[in-house]
Amino acid sequence: MRHFIGIMAGTSLDGLDFALCQLNDGRWTVNKSHHVEYPDQLLHEILMLARSQSNNLELVASADRQWAEFTSTTLLEWATTEGIDLGQIEAIGSHGQTIRHAPQEWTVQIGDPNIMALKTGCTVVADFRRADIAAGGQGAPLVPIVHDQLFSDGRWACLNLGGIANVTLRDHSGVLIGFDTGPANTLSDQLAQSLLNLPYDANGDQARSGTIQTELLHALLSDDYFEKPAPKSTGPEKFSIQWWNTFDIQTLSAQDQLATAIELTAVSVCDQLTQHPHLDTLWVCGGGVHNRYLMDRIRHHSPIKAIQTTDTVGISTDAMEAFAFAVLAQRRLDKLPSNCPSVTGAKHEVLLGGIYESIR
């Protein structure tokens, strides 16, 4: 029996997700999970880094250290509260916080694993994306290999509604593919913050009260990204409030803008699913599952009528990506490649992540 902890911080910037995971005779379970929001100062610095086009090097270095220290302290507190014996943890898989992603060129995640290994006394596996980019890949998405382990039976797609929406599926020839479909929470959260001074649109209530603007929706969907074939990946620096403001939205209410942003997510996801008519089940995870209006619009447009959350297979919708990085940490320790060239476009398989060991 082997024990790992996965830590994920997504592009929605809603904080950290932790998952205590167990591998027993080839079967994974999530024993405990935990979520914590960022403290205001750290969130402020991350927002400056993630949404500004020019960054101060000292700010990057400062946030890199702060993220690692905050994450380590939070992990130690959670372990104490829940009675988790960190001495039994084989490795922590830490994704870090993405602040910028340029597919096939470079990617930046903050969160110094040296600090985390020292403070927790655990081996840390981190820096998962750059090896795939070095091999000519997009560096994302990385979780399809994990989805494939969970949903290997049947014809399925798995949709993650994080800051960016991404989908994993097997095409008609049986090849595993995965890609980012476009914006999910990152865009609607930014609109809620800038237009309504809300951290996010809880349950999608504000969007539900608005009216979808069809002309604006068509203009949004004309962006080149939606027509680009896979492999492809994107980030909040692409689908940002600055991108949104280049369209004709000045006379629209906040509610109409939110309704149209949600429709953009639902249509861009389901347009991609329509291109794969052989699928029987759509599994959904990520924070967007809690946006009831978004889920209603996905159900309305989806060509797949059997839609279930990953809770059905024992993995919390909120813990799925943290769980995935626990799995990726295990694969790195076992020297198993974890990128999927058919997903990322890499020239070949590679080992993902660097190993940072503690001497404690």
Residue pairs with C-beta under 8 A, 6 or more apart in sequence:
1 22
1 23
1 24
2 22
2 23
2 24
2 90
2 330
3 20
3 21
3 22
3 23
3 88
3 89
3 90
4 21
4 22
4 23
4 89
4 90
4 91
4 92
4 93
4 326
4 327
4 329
4 330
5 18
5 19
5 20
5 21
5 75
5 89
5 91
5 92
5 93
5 122
5 326
6 18
6 19
6 21
6 92
6 93
6 321
6 322
6 323
6 324
6 325
6 326
6 327
6 328
6 329
7 16
7 17
7 18
7 19
7 71
7 75
7 92
7 93
7 94
7 95
7 322
7 325
8 16
8 17
8 19
8 95
8 321
8 322
8 324
8 325
9 15
9 16
9 17
9 67
9 95
9 96
9 97
9 98
9 111
10 17
10 162
10 163
10 286
10 287
10 321
11 50
11 98
11 162
11 163
11 164
11 186
11 235
11 236
12 162
12 163
12 184
12 185
12 186
12 189
12 287
13 38
13 43
13 46
13 47
13 50
13 97
13 163
13 189
14 37
14 185
14 189
14 200
14 287
15 35
15 36
15 37
15 38
16 35
16 36
16 38
16 71
16 74
17 33
17 34
17 35
17 318
17 319
17 321
17 322
18 33
18 34
18 35
18 36
18 74
18 75
18 78
18 322
19 30
19 32
19 33
19 319
19 322
19 323
19 326
20 30
20 31
20 32
20 33
20 82
20 84
21 28
21 29
21 30
21 31
21 323
21 326
21 327
22 28
22 29
22 30
22 31
23 330
28 149
28 323
28 327
29 314
30 314
30 315
30 316
30 319
30 323
32 82
32 84
33 316
33 318
33 319
33 322
34 78
34 82
35 318
36 74
37 43
38 46
38 70
39 70
41 66
42 63
42 66
42 67
42 70
45 59
45 62
45 63
45 66
46 63
46 67
46 97
46 99
46 110
48 55
48 59
49 55
49 59
49 60
49 63
49 99
49 100
49 110
50 98
50 99
50 100
50 236
50 237
51 236
51 237
51 240
51 241
53 237
55 99
55 100
60 99
60 108
60 110
63 99
63 110
64 110
64 111
64 112
65 112
65 115
67 96
67 97
67 110
67 111
67 112
68 111
68 112
68 113
68 114
68 115
68 116
68 119
69 115
69 119
71 94
71 111
71 116
72 115
72 116
72 119
72 120
73 119
75 92
75 120
76 86
76 119
76 120
78 84
79 85
79 86
86 120
86 121
86 122
87 121
89 122
90 123
90 330
90 333
91 122
91 123
91 124
91 125
91 329
91 330
91 332
91 333
91 355
92 116
92 120
92 122
92 123
92 124
92 125
92 329
93 125
93 126
93 128
93 325
93 326
93 327
93 328
93 329
93 330
93 332
93 353
94 111
94 113
94 116
94 124
94 125
94 126
94 325
95 109
95 111
95 126
95 128
95 321
95 325
96 109
96 110
96 111
96 113
96 126
96 127
97 109
97 110
97 111
98 107
98 108
98 109
98 235
99 108
99 109
99 110
100 107
100 108
100 235
100 237
101 107
101 108
101 129
101 139
101 140
101 233
101 234
101 235
101 237
103 133
103 138
103 139
103 140
103 232
103 233
103 234
104 133
104 136
104 137
104 138
104 139
104 345
105 133
106 130
106 133
107 129
107 130
107 133
107 139
107 140
109 126
109 127
109 129
111 126
113 124
113 125
113 126
113 127
113 354
113 356
114 356
116 122
116 124
116 126
116 356
117 123
117 124
117 356
117 357
117 358
118 358
118 360
120 358
121 358
121 360
122 358
123 333
123 355
123 356
123 357
123 358
124 355
124 356
124 358
125 328
125 329
125 332
125 333
125 353
125 354
125 355
125 356
126 353
126 354
126 356
127 353
127 354
128 142
128 325
128 328
128 338
128 352
128 353
129 139
129 140
129 142
129 352
130 139
131 339
131 350
131 351
131 352
131 353
132 138
132 139
132 140
132 142
132 339
132 344
132 346
132 350
132 352
133 139
134 350
135 339
135 341
135 346
135 347
135 348
135 350
136 345
136 346
136 347
137 231
137 339
137 341
137 344
137 345
137 346
137 347
138 231
138 232
138 233
138 344
138 345
138 346
139 233
139 344
140 166
140 180
140 233
140 344
141 160
141 166
141 168
141 178
141 179
141 180
141 233
141 343
141 344
142 324
142 328
142 338
142 339
142 344
142 352
143 160
143 166
143 168
143 178
143 320
143 321
143 324
144 158
144 168
144 176
144 177
144 178
144 340
144 343
145 176
145 331
145 338
145 339
145 340
146 323
146 324
146 327
146 328
147 158
147 168
147 178
147 283
148 168
148 170
148 176
149 327
150 158
150 310
150 313
150 315
151 158
151 281
151 283
151 313
154 280
154 281
155 170
155 278
155 279
155 280
155 281
156 169
156 170
156 279
156 280
156 281
156 282
156 283
157 167
157 168
157 169
157 273
157 276
157 279
157 281
157 282
157 283
157 304
158 167
158 168
158 169
158 282
158 283
158 284
158 285
158 310
159 165
159 166
159 167
159 269
159 282
159 283
159 284
159 285
159 286
159 298
160 166
160 167
160 284
160 285
160 286
160 320
160 321
161 184
161 185
161 265
161 284
161 285
161 286
161 287
161 288
161 289
161 291
161 294
162 184
162 185
162 286
162 287
162 288
162 321
163 183
163 184
163 185
163 186
163 189
163 235
163 236
164 180
164 182
164 183
164 184
164 186
164 234
164 235
164 236
164 239
165 180
165 181
165 182
165 183
165 184
165 265
165 268
165 269
165 288
166 178
166 179
166 180
166 181
166 233
167 178
167 179
167 181
167 269
167 272
167 273
168 176
168 177
168 178
168 343
169 176
169 177
169 178
169 273
169 276
169 279
170 176
170 177
171 177
171 276
172 276
172 278
175 342
176 340
176 342
176 343
177 230
177 231
177 342
177 343
178 230
178 340
178 343
179 230
179 231
179 232
179 233
179 272
179 343
180 232
180 233
180 234
181 268
181 269
181 272
182 225
182 226
182 234
182 239
182 264
182 265
182 268
182 269
183 236
183 239
183 261
183 264
183 265
183 268
184 265
184 286
184 288
184 294
185 200
185 286
185 287
185 288
185 291
186 236
186 239
186 240
187 236
187 239
187 240
187 241
187 244
187 261
187 264
187 265
188 200
188 201
188 204
188 207
188 258
188 261
188 262
188 265
188 291
188 294
189 199
189 200
189 201
190 236
190 240
190 241
190 244
191 201
191 241
191 244
191 254
191 257
191 258
191 261
192 198
192 199
192 200
192 201
192 206
192 254
192 258
193 199
193 200
194 241
195 254
195 257
195 258
196 206
196 254
198 206
201 207
201 258
201 291
203 290
203 291
203 292
203 293
204 258
204 262
204 291
204 292
204 293
204 294
204 296
205 293
206 254
206 255
206 258
207 255
207 258
207 259
207 261
207 262
207 291
207 293
207 294
208 259
208 292
208 293
209 255
209 259
210 253
210 254
210 255
210 256
210 257
210 258
210 259
210 260
211 255
211 256
211 259
212 256
212 259
212 260
212 263
213 252
213 256
213 257
213 259
213 260
216 247
216 248
216 249
216 252
216 260
217 260
217 263
217 264
217 267
219 247
219 248
220 247
220 260
220 264
221 264
221 267
221 268
225 232
225 234
225 238
226 268
226 271
230 343
231 342
231 343
231 344
231 345
233 344
244 257
244 261
249 257
252 260
259 293
262 291
262 293
262 294
262 297
263 297
265 288
265 294
265 297
265 298
266 294
266 297
266 298
266 300
266 301
267 301
269 298
269 301
269 302
270 298
270 301
270 302
270 303
273 279
273 282
273 302
273 303
273 304
274 303
277 303
279 303
279 304
280 304
280 306
281 304
281 306
281 307
281 308
282 302
282 304
282 306
282 307
282 308
283 308
283 309
283 310
283 312
283 313
284 295
284 298
284 307
284 308
284 309
284 310
284 317
285 309
285 310
285 315
285 317
285 318
285 320
285 321
286 317
286 318
286 320
286 321
287 317
287 318
288 294
288 295
289 295
289 309
289 317
298 307
299 307
309 317
310 316
310 317
310 320
311 317
315 323
328 338
328 352
328 353
329 353
331 337
331 338
331 352
332 338
332 351
332 352
332 353
332 355
333 355
335 351
336 351
337 349
337 350
337 351
337 352
338 351
338 352
338 353
339 346
339 349
339 350
339 352
340 349
341 347
341 348
341 349
